[in-house]
Amino acid sequence: MFDIGFWELALVGVVALLVVGPERLPGLARTTGMWVGRARRFVSGVKADIDREIAADELKKALAKQAGSESLYDIIEETKQTIMEPQDEASAPEPDVDADDSPAAVTHKTHDASG
């Protein structure tokens, strides 16, 4: 957070020892540590809130983008139509096949010959 080195901390400790005195210095250090911990927790809480807001904003943008696109039902129907077209063409009878050579006519001929 702050760029404080060892010598700066040592100087602050010596000044605190001279100003406060050796009797109250441990209590002061404990209280200072408590306040530093609270400040760190507060900063981390603010960061977490900002991250949540950013994630919520990104989710809102994704939902808006999805709402602007085609609906899932339309996509499914379009896919069905695309799949059904080749199947319909494959199952359609060919127009230049003779009626006597059709599978039904062949079946009747063989059935009539055996019976």
N, C-alpha and C positions, 0 to 999 in steps of 0.2 A: 504494500500500500504506500507507505512512505519509504524513502530511501535513507534509512538511518543505519549507520554502521556501528561497530562495537565501540569505537572511541566516543561517539556522540552519546551512546547509552551510558558509558562509564562517567562522562562529564555530568550528565543529568543526575546520576546516582550520587556522585560526590556532592553536588550542590544541594540535593534533597537531604542528604545526611547532615550537612552543615546547617541548613535552614530549619529542618524539622527536629533533628536530634535523634540519637540512637534509640530512645525509648519508644517513640511513635513511628519510626520508619517501617517496621514490619506491618503495622496496621494500615499505614498509608499505601504500602506496596500491595496488600491484600485488596484494599478498596479500589486502587487503580486497576488491578487485574480484573476485578469484578466489572468495572465500567468498560474496560476494553472488551471483555467477553460479550457484554450486552451490545456494544456497538457493532461487533462482528456479527452477532446473531441478527441484529436489525438490518445490517447491510445484506446479509445472505437472504433474509426474508424478502427484502425489496427486490433483489435479483431474481428470486424465485417467482415473485408476482409478475415481474416484467416478462420473464420467460413464458409464464402461463398466458399472459395477454398476447404475446407474439404468436404462440401456438394457436390460441383461439382465433386470432385474426387470420392466420394462414388457413385454418379450417373453414372459416367463413368464406374466404376467397375461393377455396376448392369447391365448396357447396354451391356458390354462385356460378362458378364455371360449369359445374355439372348440371345445374338447373337450366343453363342456357343451351346445353347440348340436347340432342335428341333423347326422348325418353327411352327407357329400357324396353318397353313394349314395342315401340316402333323399330328398334334395332332387331328384336327377336323376329318380328313379322318380316322384315326385310331379309333376314338370314334364311327364314323358312322359304320364302319365295325363291331365293337364289338356289337353295338346295333342291327344291321341287321341280324347277325348270328342266334340269337334265334328266330327272326321273320320269317326267311326263313325256319327254321326247323319246326316251328309251322304251317306254311301254306303249307308245302309239303304234298301230299297225302300219306296215309299209303298204303304200297304195298299189304297187305293181306286182303283187303276189297273186297268182291264180287262185281261184276259189277251190279247185280240185286238189291243189297241193297244200292247202291249209292243214294244220294239225288235226282239226276236227274231222275233216274229210278223210284223212288217212286213217284215223281211228275207226271211223265207220266202215271203211273198206276192209280193214283187217278183221273187224268184229263180224262183218257180214260173211267173209270168206271162211271163218272158223265155224260159223253156226248154221 
